[in-house]
Amino acid sequence: EVQLVESGGGLVQPGGSLRLSCAASGFTFTNSWMSWIRQTPGEGLEWVANIKPDGSEGYYVESVKGRFTISRDNAKNSLFLQMNSLRAEDTAVYYCATTLGGVWGQGTTVTVSS
Amino acid sequence: DVVMTQSPLSLPVTLGQPASISCRSSQGLVDSDGTTRLNWFQQRPGQSPRRLIYRVSNRDSGVPDRFSGSGSGTDFTLKISRVEAEDVGVYYCMQYIHWPHTFGQGTKLEIK
C-alpha cells in the first residue's frame, strides 16, 4: 500500500523549533521529488518546500527561507522538515506529499503560540 | 507568484446534476516539453487532499469517469457529469510549473 505517515507536530512557542518527519512506503521513494505543503483555514493550501530525489537541492517558499530546511534519508525512506524561528503564522496542518501530488500523508498539526 | 483563481467559491448542486469549476492562472502553465502542469484535487471533509486529475485532463486511478478536466493556456475546467453525495468537499486546482507551486482558493461543493 502506498503510504506517507507524518509525525512530529505539536505546540511550540514563538521562536521555537520543531522537526517534522514523514515515513514513506509502497512506492519508489528514492526516485521521487518530495514536498511539504501546509494548510490553514484562512490561507488554504500553501506549498512550503520541495526536495530533489537525491536530496541535493531544496526549494522554499519565500516566507520560510532561512528558517525551514527540507531533507531526506533515502536509506530509510524518510522525509524531514526542520522548522526554526517559528512564528504564529506558521500554525497549520503540514502534509508530506509527492511533488506531483499523487500521494499525501494524513497531516500533522503545528501550533505556534505562547 | 502565479495566482490561481477559482470560481465559483461555493457550489450548491442537486444530486444527479452536473457541476463545473473554473480555474484561471495568472501565467501560462505550458512547459518546454509541451506539457501543461495543472492538477485538480478533491478534499473531502476531515481528509487529506486527493489528486483527481493530472496534466489538465488525465484521471487518476480509481477516479470515477464522471470527473473530467479540460482547458489550455490559462483557463481550465473541472466537470462532474452527475454529482453524487460522496463528491461533497473542496476542490482545488494547482500549478506546478512555476515556483512556488500554487493552489487555487478552493471551491466548496455541497448538496442542495
Interface residues (C-beta under 8 A of the other chain):
Chain A: S35 G44 L45 E46 W47 N50 Y59 V61 E62 Y95 T99 L100 G101 G102 W104 G105 Q106 G107
Chain B: N39 F41 S48 P49 R50 R51 Y54 D60 Y92 M94 Y96 W99 P100 H101 T102 F103 Q105 G106
